Structures are given as C-alpha cells and as structure tokens.
C-alpha cells in the first residue's frame, strides 16, 4: 500500500495511507475537524485548503464556487494521491483536549469538595436487585421495579414512554440486577446493569464566538475530556443583534438553533469515540450562555430581546430533556440552563459570579467577562449590579485578518525593538505561528503605539523606514511573521476593531460604577474572565486603555468562568441553588439607555484615552519615551 504524507501548514506532518480520506487520516492522528455529517460529505464543514500536492476529490458538497477556485476541498471526500500540504481554517478546527482546562477543573473540584464534601449531580442512582418473574409471581416488569424502589424508600418515581420502551429487554439482559438513574424531580432516566458504575455529564458554554464542552465523570467529578469549536452561528452574524435579526426578520430561528446544537454534537461524538462511551451513559447536561444564546439553543423567539423595553421570553428555564434539545446523549437526560438576568446579561455571567465567589465576599469587586460581549458585574455579598456592552469577536480571533483562538500556534505575546521595529514573538505551544490571539493583539498594539509605529488613533505612521510595514490590499499593515507561503500581519482595520472593543469595555465599567456612585479606587478586586485571560498581560492591557489603571495586585485572571460555573452546577445541588440566588439578587442596567455611555465610549476610542490623566502610569511612560 502506498504511503504518503500530509503536512499541515505551520503544524505537524502525518503519514497518510492510500485510500483513506484526509479527514480520517487527520482524525486518526488526533487532529479533529468539524463534521456534523460524520464525514459523509453533506455538511460542508470540514473545509481544508490544498496548497501543494494532489488528491482525488469525490465530491465538493456544499462548497461555494469561490471556495473551489481557491483550492478548498472537503477533507472527508478528498483522498491523497501524493504528498499534500494543507491549511486548516480556524473555523474548521475542532479542538479536543486542553491541558489548561484540565488543571482548572482540578481546582474547581477541590473547591467544590471544600463547600460540599459529597457530589450531588442532577441525576442520582440506586442499585436494585429484582426477583425474576415466575408463574407463581406474574407481576409486570414495571410493577416489579416499583416494588424494588419502594423497598429502598423511593416512591413516586415517574416513568416516561421513552424509558419504558426498552425496559423488558434491559431487565433481562442485566439478570434483574440493575442500576436505576433518576433526576431530582423523580423522573426515571435510564436503566443499566448494576456493575456498570460510570455515569457522565456534559457542561457546555455557548459563547457568541466559541462553544466549549467539558465531558465529566459524574461519579467522581473528574474531567474526562474537553472540546472547543467556533460557534457555527457566526456564518449568520458576528454578534447577537445580527443573529436576532436573522432569526426573526430572516426566518432563520431553526437554522441558528440547529447550528449550535450540531456544534455541541460535533464535539461530543469524537470524545465518546475516543473514550469508548455510549450516548445513553451521558445522563445530565448543563448549558451556560448569554440570554440570546440560551434562547436560540432552545428555539425560543429572541425578537423582544432587542426591542425596547428589552424583555426576553424567560430568564428562568425549565429542566427540559436532552431529546427536546436534540442533543445526542441519553434522550431523557435533564438539561439545566443557567438562569439569565436580563436581555444582555445571561447565565454565563451568573456562572462567572458563582465561580469567582464575588457574591460571598465583603470586599467590593469588579467582574469583567471579556468576549464578544463585554459583561460587567460590580458588588459584594450584599448587593450586585450588572450590565453588558457589545465588543465584537476580535479578542476571540474573529474579524481579525489572521486572528485565532488561544490555542497552539497562536502568537500570544509580542515585543518590539523601538529602533529596528523588529518583533520578538511568543507562540503558544512553541510551534510556528499560525495566527494571533487576543492577548497577542493587545501586546502588539501597545508595542506599536509606544514605538511610534501607530498613533493614538491606531493609524500607521507613513514616514518610518522599515520593511515590516507594507501596503496591503486593504491598506497599510505590519508584518508580525514572515512565512514560507504567507505572512501573518496586523492591519489598520484589525487595530481599529481592537480599539472599538476596548473602548466599549472601558466605557461600560466607567458608566456602571458611576451609576452606583463609586469610583475605581474603591474597587478592591478585579476578576477578569474570558478564554484568552490565561495569556493576557495586564500592563499592556492598561497601556491601550482596555483595563483601568489600578495596582497590578488587584487583578485576578479566572479563565472561562462560564464553563466553570456550568461544571459546578453539573455536580452540585448547592451550586445550582446559589446560581438561582445570584440571578435573583442582580440588578440589571441597560447601558444603551444610560446618559453618558456614548460620551464615555467616544472618549475611549484613543490609545489609551482622550484623557490620558485617567492612566497616570501610561502617561508617565508615554512622555518618558517621547
């Protein structure tokens, strides 16, 4: 059999066997692509670009004419006939496994055990030994099961049609010794052999830009695996407003719902295959997301979220079943949705407050979730106030020419020689650069600013002598990395997107604090949440005016708190109750109707701000460099 190689641009080289698709070869070597159809060539998601080499293309599926002209192919329908060099677009990547997430989950589990020694997941289990039926004891299978439950003090159990269909076979195959799984509301979920002790749950963070899934062993709380992908709803719009418009005015509600459900199922499937887990063993699900994402996940009309007075269909969600959600897990598994607070502050922020413990401490703290939407909460154990501002998806890699998530290959730090303007790059995974993530962009912009390469408005200087600056198709750009086949650049449009995003966040913080009559110096702790927070340089973020100019010791990075809160709620009844209390306690402020927000925003559209006196440490450094 002929053996070839598939080389991934700025990545690994993998041996490929004749007759095996690019999709299967990558998957067998731990490189996962998004493929809702399971590799049948009909979903069009596993796009890769052939840069060198040749392959047999059986079908182009849903690829656009422009994609085909640019040498994009479906990995599942492409079979190498020679060595290939391919480029995998960010939106095609499905990231399975995450060392950072694994470490954080251990910390969460330790914390959970400190407040609740025994785990209390949504689904509980009881072992039963039933007497087999005889001619002398011809009781129905269900009645026999009910009697065994009564012997264990469990009466009032409810049994759905979906549970009863396989009951007869399940009891007999298990030899009448079974484990019954049931939800907190006494709804039977599944029946399995008594010696089958592992039960699983999934915690899901539905972000506007990305979807993250924690696959958890609910018997001990350990993290089995992690999966991350871009939210496919992005093809209908980068932000929640454009998606609401598409759902309501464009008739695309079901399209948006199916897109995110398929994303979750796309993550679940390879994790189950990798860990030899069947779908019926996944007994519970927790969903965390902003109000719009939660509504779209459940197929609820989000129209009124964007219409004054900005009222969602609901903030507290019933525990519907996974079958209703179209998730490919046990169809009777209960799905808990973190409660929302208002139209633009949802369960993801409730999760964040829960994970940060802000609501349990006497000190006044500021919580900031930096993502497509910048959500802010201020308060302590006595009061909480919250608001949200639209930042755009630039910090999560979207809307930036060479933007990507904070994964292997992402430029996450930049240092610039102020004389030669040559960069020194820090790359996640110490591999060749594939793109630049949010923290890298903040580093790059601050370095370019203080080196005089860009001005306070983010515009490139036209009188510098360096071959790092060039004129691209869309205007001037700075070359961060020279590649064999392409350069990685930062454009003026990229910088403008980042400045708009940081301005929205800073304005939101300023206005919310003024609303409660507080100044920044009263804030004792600032919690920063968001996927790229693990790599964020506080000093650089202050330099561009994204974070307030406060002592560094006040800042704490707490990562993706949306998924952290979902994890806690999956395993703890106490945490689920606390989440409900947080949502009830929060006062929601609609920034768009507050006087002064637009003024604050416009003032922040400079590096670091029109009033540089708000950033004394930056002012001193700026004048020193000049």
ZIKACOR-V430607 format. One record per backbone hydrogen bond with DSSP energy under -0.5 kcal/mol. CO is the residue of the C=O (numbers start at 1). NH is the residue of the N-H. If there is no record, write none. Layout:
BEGIN
CO|NH  CO|NH
END
This chain:
BEGIN
2|18  4|16  5|7  5|84  6|8  6|14  7|86  8|11  12|8  14|6  16|4  17|20  20|80  21|25  22|26  23|27  24|28  25|29  26|29  26|31  27|30  30|32  32|94  35|38  45|47  46|75  48|50  48|73  49|51  49|87  52|85  54|81  54|82  55|57  56|58  56|79  60|63  64|68  65|69  66|70  67|72  68|71  71|50  73|48  73|75  74|77  75|22  75|23  75|78  77|58  77|59  78|22  79|56  84|7  85|51  85|52  86|9  87|49  87|89  89|92  89|93  90|93  92|34  93|95  94|32  94|96  95|228  98|102  99|103  100|104  101|105  102|106  103|107  104|108  105|109  106|110  107|111  108|112  109|113  110|114  111|115  112|115  112|116  122|184  124|182  126|180  128|130  128|178  137|134  137|139  140|144  141|145  142|146  143|147  144|148  145|149  146|150  147|151  148|152  149|152  149|154  150|153  153|155  158|188  160|164  161|165  162|166  164|167  166|170  167|171  168|172  169|173  170|174  171|176  172|175  174|177  176|130  176|178  177|194  178|128  179|181  179|192  180|126  181|189  181|190  182|124  183|186  186|158  186|188  187|183  190|181  192|179  193|196  195|197  199|218  199|219  200|283  200|284  201|216  202|286  203|214  204|206  204|288  205|207  205|212  206|290  209|231  210|207  211|229  212|205  213|215  213|227  214|203  214|216  215|224  215|225  216|201  216|218  217|220  217|221  217|222  222|217  222|224  225|215  226|97  227|213  228|95  229|211  230|232  231|234  232|235  233|236  234|237  239|243  240|244  241|245  242|246  243|247  244|248  245|249  245|250  246|252  247|253  252|256  253|257  254|258  255|259  256|260  257|261  258|262  259|263  260|264  261|265  262|266  263|267  264|268  265|269  266|270  267|271  268|272  269|273  270|274  271|275  272|276  272|277  273|276  278|281  279|282  279|330  281|200  281|283  282|330  283|334  284|202  285|336  286|204  287|338  288|206  289|347  289|348  290|294  291|295  292|296  293|297  294|298  295|300  296|299  302|305  302|306  303|306  304|311  307|310  307|311  310|343  315|317  315|340  318|320  320|335  321|324  321|325  322|326  322|327  323|326  327|329  330|333  331|323  333|322  334|285  334|336  335|337  336|287  336|338  345|341  345|342  346|349  346|350  347|351  348|352  349|353  350|354  351|355  352|356  353|357  353|358  353|359  357|360  357|361  358|361  361|381  363|365  364|524  364|525  365|379  366|527  367|377  368|370  368|529  369|371  369|375  372|391  372|392  373|375  374|389  375|369  376|387  377|367  378|385  379|365  383|380  384|587  385|378  386|589  387|376  389|374  389|391  393|396  393|398  394|397  395|438  397|400  400|403  402|436  405|407  407|410  409|434  409|435  410|412  410|428  411|437  413|426  415|424  416|418  417|421  422|417  424|415  425|427  426|412  426|413  427|430  428|409  428|431  435|411  436|404  437|441  438|442  439|443  440|444  441|445  442|446  443|447  444|448  445|449  446|450  447|451  448|453  448|454  449|452  453|461  455|458  456|607  459|455  464|466  466|469  468|479  470|472  470|477  472|475  475|472  476|492  477|470  478|480  478|490  481|483  481|488  486|483  487|489  488|480  488|481  490|478  491|495  492|496  493|497  494|498  495|499  496|500  497|501  498|502  499|503  500|504  501|505  502|506  503|507  504|508  505|509  506|510  507|511  508|512  509|513  510|514  511|515  512|516  513|516  513|518  514|517  519|522  519|523  520|523  525|366  525|527  526|528  526|556  527|368  527|529  528|558  528|559  529|370  530|533  531|534  532|535  532|536  536|538  537|541  538|542  539|543  540|544  541|546  541|547  542|545  548|550  551|554  552|555  554|526  556|528  556|558  559|530  559|561  560|564  561|565  562|566  563|567  564|568  565|569  566|570  567|571  568|572  570|122  571|120  572|576  573|577  574|578  575|579  576|580  577|581  578|582  579|583  580|584  581|585  582|586  585|384  586|588  587|386  589|591  590|593  591|594  594|597  596|600  597|601  598|602  599|603  600|604  601|604  602|605  603|610  606|608  610|612  611|614  612|615  614|549  615|619  616|620  617|621  618|622  619|623  620|624  621|625  622|626
END
